[in-house]
Amino acid sequence: MSERTPRRRRLLRVAERAILGAGMTLVAFVVERRLLKALRQGSTARPHPIPEPGPGAQVTATATAVPPNGRERQT
C-alpha cells in the first residue's frame, strides 16, 4: 500500500501539470492573437490635444513637480 501512494501522487502531479501547461498555452495564444490584432488595427484611441487658453485667460499653476523618488530636491 505504501508503494502505490507515492506513485499515484506522482501520476496526479504529472497530469495536473500537463493540464495547467495546456491551459496556460491556450491563454497565451489567445492573448498574443488579440494583441497582434490590436496592433495591426491601431485601435488605441489618441488623446485629444488640450486647447491653448485664449489671450485674456488667467493661467495659474497649482500642481507642484515631485521628483520620481518622492524626495524634494536639495539646493
C-alpha positions as CSV (number, residue, x, y, z in Angstrom):
1,M,0.0,0.0,0.0
2,S,2.8,2.4,0.9
3,E,4.4,1.7,-2.5
4,R,1.3,2.7,-4.5
5,T,0.7,6.1,-2.8
6,P,3.8,7.9,-4.0
7,R,3.4,6.6,-7.5
8,R,-0.2,7.7,-7.5
9,R,0.7,11.2,-6.3
10,R,3.4,11.5,-8.9
11,L,1.0,10.5,-11.6
12,L,-1.6,13.0,-10.4
13,R,1.1,15.7,-10.3
14,V,2.2,15.0,-13.8
15,A,-1.4,15.1,-15.0
16,E,-2.1,18.3,-13.2
17,R,1.0,20.0,-14.7
18,A,0.1,18.8,-18.2
19,I,-3.4,20.2,-17.9
20,L,-2.2,23.5,-16.4
21,G,0.5,23.7,-19.1
22,A,-2.1,23.2,-21.9
23,G,-4.4,25.8,-20.3
24,M,-1.7,28.4,-20.0
25,T,-0.5,27.7,-23.5
26,L,-4.1,28.3,-24.8
27,V,-4.4,31.5,-22.8
28,A,-1.1,32.8,-24.1
29,F,-2.0,32.0,-27.6
30,V,-5.4,33.9,-27.4
31,V,-3.7,36.9,-25.7
32,E,-1.0,37.1,-28.3
33,R,-3.5,36.9,-31.2
34,R,-5.6,39.7,-29.7
35,L,-2.5,41.9,-29.0
36,L,-1.3,41.4,-32.6
37,K,-4.8,42.2,-34.0
38,A,-5.0,45.4,-31.9
39,L,-1.5,46.4,-33.0
40,R,-2.3,45.8,-36.7
41,Q,-5.6,47.8,-36.5
42,G,-4.1,50.6,-34.5
43,S,-7.1,50.6,-32.3
44,T,-5.6,52.7,-29.5
45,A,-7.5,55.9,-29.0
46,R,-5.4,59.0,-29.5
47,P,-6.0,61.7,-26.8
48,H,-7.4,65.0,-27.9
49,P,-5.0,67.9,-27.7
50,I,-5.6,70.3,-24.9
51,P,-6.6,73.7,-26.4
52,E,-4.5,76.7,-25.6
53,P,-6.1,79.3,-23.4
54,G,-7.3,82.5,-25.1
55,P,-5.4,85.8,-24.9
56,G,-7.3,87.1,-21.9
57,A,-7.2,83.9,-19.9
58,Q,-5.6,83.9,-16.5
59,V,-3.4,80.8,-16.0
60,T,-2.3,79.7,-12.6
61,A,-0.1,76.7,-11.8
62,T,-1.4,74.8,-8.8
63,A,0.4,71.5,-9.2
64,T,4.0,71.1,-7.9
65,A,6.6,68.9,-9.6
66,V,7.5,65.9,-7.4
67,P,10.7,64.0,-8.3
68,P,10.2,60.3,-9.1
69,N,11.9,59.2,-5.8
70,G,9.4,61.3,-3.7
71,R,12.1,63.5,-2.1
72,E,12.4,67.2,-2.6
73,R,15.5,68.5,-4.3
74,Q,18.2,69.8,-2.0
75,T,19.8,73.0,-3.3
